[in-house]
Amino acid sequence: MEIKLTLSKLKSSQLTPNQVVLLNLLYNKRFDDIADIFGHQQAIEIRNSLLGSPYILSKQSKFTETILSKNHVEKLLGIRSDQINFWEFYNCYPVRVGTRVLRSAGPTTQVALKHEKKYLARVKTTKQHELAIQAITAFVAKKKSVGELKFLPNMETVMNNSMWEQWEIFISPEGSEEQEWNTDTI
């Protein structure tokens, strides 16, 4: 398990690195790791130092039953609880068309990670995410059906302009015949 600590997050939350690590491990219920890293006594001391903060709601007699404020801890740790999977969206778009590379093929490249960060900054709910997937899928399908895949914009352009929002017009209503779209206005 990897835990990232940023100085800006530490400064803004006014927490120590040990407190953030402990909150992360408590949130993920990694009690064996807590014991290995801190030991029982130090873990209790760190937890008790967080009493009165927005992160720990109450201590229990058993350390493993410490009650966390899920919303505050998720915000601190940058955890999205609504399960938006960027890669569902990203994989709806072609990697390349002919010799043009439109997006990164690998999820661990700097470009793909930058795109993920932009997407997650704009798409906040699963409803928005599902609509974005439908829109990008419909747009690519429409371009393919009229033989215009070569005119697809680069993913960097898509991300910078949140173009999936403009492409919602390509989503055909369920149960109705596909609408005719004027491709001259795309």
ABEGO torsion letter per residue (X at the ends): XBBBBBAAAAAAAGBBAAAAAAAAAAAAGBAAAAAAAAEAAAAAAAAAAABGBAABABBBABAAABBBBAAAAAAAAGBBAAGBBAAAAAAABBABBEABBABBABAABAAAAAAAAAAAAABABAAAAAAAAAAAAAAAAAAAAAGAAAABBBAAAAAAAGAAAAAAAABBBBGBBBBBBBAAAX
